[in-house]
Amino acid sequence: MNDAFEHEGVPADLADAFGQAGSQPQVGGLPASSDPAAGLPDLHALLDAEGPLDRVASLSTRVRWALAGSLLLGLVTIVLVATRRADLAVYPRGRMALDLLVLLGPLLLALQVSLRPLSRAAVPTSRRFIAIAAGLIGVGILMALPVAHSLHPASLEGTGETFFKRAGGCFGFGLSFAALATVGMGLLSRNGTKRWLPGALGVWAAGLIGFVSLYFHCPITHPEHLWAGHATVALPVLAVLWAVRRRLDG
């Protein structure tokens, strides 16, 4: 596979199988062997070897979209129930709508590419890069917006001696939820990588889900904390994204 972004939706076992079949001598468009299926693995055996979790990726696109939405809602619900931000009641609603817009818009774009059915033409590489760039721009906008409010004592924390501790805690929190989302996206992915690891755009979508989860957890609003503890979550996500792309490209 020469272009990971172009072919990341094709399961590796099928790609290898048809690649082997295509490399055989052809006679009239069929393998030279008397058996038209020569060179192909036993696909029935491959299907029988799949477990219940492997079969999640074979669900319809509509169902996988519903499951992706449930993944986002489920993780956000966990945060809201167990560790929601202390300033949620006083956070300006208009500002919250804008914040979520700049995160959820790029997330939907990443999911649209990641969950695209194999029956449709491959998404151009440029569009995949646009989906990633949109997410980076969204995160940048969120960090660069004016301070949302200073109406709650918890929103003023994370400065002075506690700066690095609080920033590190948020970094770990966001990355943990991004990792959980990556496992979920891996189950929904049809790219044929390890079942817990989706394709590049699936990794990016999982990272954005981690950002949304962190948004509902951390009450600190000053930009220094947001840049140090929130924006940095994108760095390991991009590193994994690049590693996945290289793996699929190889």
C-alpha positions in Angstrom: 0.0 0.0 0.0 1.6 3.2 -1.1 -0.7 5.8 0.2 -2.0 5.2 3.8 -4.5 7.9 3.7 -6.0 6.6 0.5 -6.2 3.0 1.5 -6.6 3.0 5.2 -10.2 1.9 4.9 -9.2 -1.5 3.3 -8.6 -4.4 5.7 -5.0 -5.5 5.5 -5.9 -9.2 5.1 -8.2 -8.6 2.2 -5.7 -6.1 0.6 -2.9 -8.7 0.9 -5.2 -11.4 -0.5 -6.2 -9.5 -3.5 -2.7 -8.2 -4.0 -1.5 -11.8 -4.1 -4.2 -12.8 -6.5 -3.4 -9.8 -8.8 0.2 -10.8 -8.9 -0.5 -14.2 -10.4 -0.3 -14.8 -14.2 -3.5 -13.9 -15.8 -5.3 -15.7 -18.6 -8.4 -13.9 -19.8 -8.6 -11.8 -16.7 -8.4 -14.9 -14.4 -5.5 -16.5 -12.7 -3.6 -19.0 -14.9 -4.4 -21.8 -12.4 -7.5 -23.9 -13.2 -8.9 -22.8 -9.9 -10.3 -19.2 -10.2 -9.9 -18.7 -6.5 -6.2 -19.9 -6.4 -4.0 -17.6 -4.3 -6.9 -16.3 -2.2 -7.0 -17.3 1.5 -9.9 -19.1 2.9 -12.1 -16.1 3.6 -14.6 -18.3 5.4 -11.9 -19.3 7.8 -10.9 -15.7 8.3 -14.5 -14.8 9.1 -14.9 -17.8 11.4 -11.8 -16.7 13.3 -13.3 -13.3 14.1 -14.6 -12.7 17.6 -17.7 -10.6 18.6 -15.7 -7.4 18.9 -14.1 -7.9 15.4 -17.6 -8.0 13.9 -18.5 -4.6 15.2 -16.6 -3.1 12.3 -18.8 -5.0 9.9 -22.0 -3.2 11.1 -23.6 -0.8 8.8 -22.3 2.8 8.5 -25.4 4.2 10.1 -25.0 1.9 13.1 -21.3 2.7 13.4 -22.2 6.4 13.4 -24.6 5.8 16.2 -22.0 3.9 18.2 -19.5 6.7 17.6 -22.0 9.2 18.9 -22.7 6.9 21.9 -19.0 6.7 22.6 -18.7 10.5 22.8 -21.9 10.8 24.9 -20.8 8.0 27.1 -17.4 9.4 27.9 -18.8 12.9 28.5 -21.5 11.4 30.7 -18.8 9.7 32.8 -17.0 13.1 33.2 -20.2 14.9 34.1 -21.3 12.3 36.7 -17.9 11.6 38.3 -15.7 14.7 37.8 -17.5 17.6 36.1 -16.0 21.1 36.1 -16.9 23.0 39.2 -17.9 26.1 37.3 -20.4 24.4 35.0 -23.4 26.2 36.6 -21.9 29.7 36.0 -20.2 29.2 32.7 -21.7 31.5 30.1 -24.0 29.4 27.8 -23.2 31.4 24.7 -19.5 30.9 25.2 -20.0 27.2 25.9 -21.9 26.8 22.6 -19.0 28.5 20.7 -16.4 26.4 22.5 -18.2 23.2 21.6 -18.8 24.3 18.0 -15.1 24.7 17.4 -14.5 21.2 18.7 -17.5 19.2 17.5 -17.4 20.6 14.0 -13.9 19.2 13.3 -14.8 16.0 15.2 -17.8 15.4 12.8 -15.5 16.0 9.8 -13.0 13.5 11.1 -15.7 10.9 11.8 -17.1 11.4 8.3 -13.8 10.4 6.8 -13.0 7.7 9.4 -16.4 5.9 9.1 -16.8 6.3 5.4 -18.1 3.0 3.9 -15.8 1.0 1.7 -18.4 0.9 -1.0 -17.7 4.6 -1.7 -14.7 6.1 -3.5 -11.7 6.8 -1.3 -11.6 10.3 0.2 -8.8 12.4 -1.4 -5.6 12.8 0.7 -6.1 16.6 0.6 -9.5 16.2 2.3 -7.9 14.1 5.1 -5.3 16.7 5.8 -8.0 19.3 5.8 -9.9 17.3 8.5 -6.8 17.2 10.7 -6.0 20.9 10.0 -9.6 21.8 11.0 -9.2 20.1 14.3 -5.9 21.9 15.0 -7.4 25.2 14.1 -10.4 24.5 16.3 -8.2 23.7 19.3 -6.1 26.8 18.6 -9.2 29.0 18.4 -10.4 27.5 21.7 -7.1 28.3 23.4 -6.9 31.8 21.9 -10.4 33.0 22.8 -10.7 35.6 25.6 -11.0 34.3 29.1 -14.5 32.8 29.4 -15.2 34.1 32.9 -13.8 34.5 36.4 -17.0 33.9 38.3 -15.9 30.8 40.2 -12.9 30.3 42.5 -11.9 27.1 40.8 -11.5 28.9 37.5 -8.7 31.0 38.9 -6.6 28.1 40.1 -3.6 26.5 38.5 -1.2 29.4 38.8 2.0 29.9 40.7 3.4 26.8 42.4 0.5 24.6 41.2 0.8 25.6 37.6 2.7 22.5 36.3 0.8 20.1 38.6 -2.6 21.2 37.4 -1.5 21.4 33.8 0.1 18.0 34.0 -3.1 16.6 35.6 -5.3 18.0 32.7 -2.8 16.6 30.1 -3.0 13.2 31.6 -6.8 13.4 31.9 -7.3 14.4 28.3 -4.9 11.9 27.0 -6.5 9.1 29.1 -9.9 9.8 27.6 -8.4 10.1 24.1 -6.9 6.6 24.6 -10.3 5.2 25.7 -11.9 6.8 22.6 -9.1 5.3 20.4 -10.1 1.8 21.6 -13.7 2.6 20.8 -12.9 4.0 17.4 -10.7 0.9 16.8 -13.7 -1.4 17.2 -15.6 0.7 14.6 -12.7 0.9 12.2 -12.5 -1.2 9.0 -8.9 -0.4 8.2 -7.5 -3.8 9.4 -5.0 -2.4 11.8 -4.9 -3.9 15.3 -8.5 -4.0 16.5 -7.9 -1.4 19.2 -6.2 1.0 16.9 -8.2 2.8 14.1 -6.9 4.5 11.1 -5.2 8.0 11.1 -8.5 9.9 11.0 -10.0 7.6 13.6 -7.1 8.4 16.0 -7.6 12.1 15.3 -11.4 11.8 16.0 -10.5 10.0 19.3 -8.2 12.8 20.2 -10.9 15.4 19.7 -13.2 13.3 21.9 -10.5 13.5 24.6 -10.5 17.3 24.2 -14.3 17.4 24.6 -14.1 15.2 27.7 -11.4 17.4 29.2 -13.5 20.5 28.5 -16.3 19.2 30.7 -13.8 18.3 33.5 -11.5 21.3 33.9 -12.8 24.6 35.3 -9.6 26.6 34.9 -10.1 29.4 32.3 -6.8 31.3 32.0 -5.0 30.9 28.7 -1.6 29.8 30.2 -3.2 26.7 31.7 -5.2 25.9 28.6 -2.2 26.0 26.4 0.0 24.0 28.7 -2.5 21.4 30.0 -5.1 21.2 27.2 -3.5 22.0 23.8 -0.5 19.7 24.5 -2.9 16.7 24.4 -2.7 17.1 20.6 1.0 16.3 20.5 0.9 12.6 21.4 -2.3 12.2 19.4 -0.5 13.6 16.3 2.4 11.3 17.1 0.2 8.2 17.1 -1.6 9.5 14.0 1.7 9.7 12.2 2.8 6.3 13.4 -0.5 4.7 12.1 -0.1 6.4 8.8 3.5 5.1 8.4 2.3 1.6 9.4 -0.4 1.6 6.8 1.9 3.1 4.3 4.4 0.3 4.8 
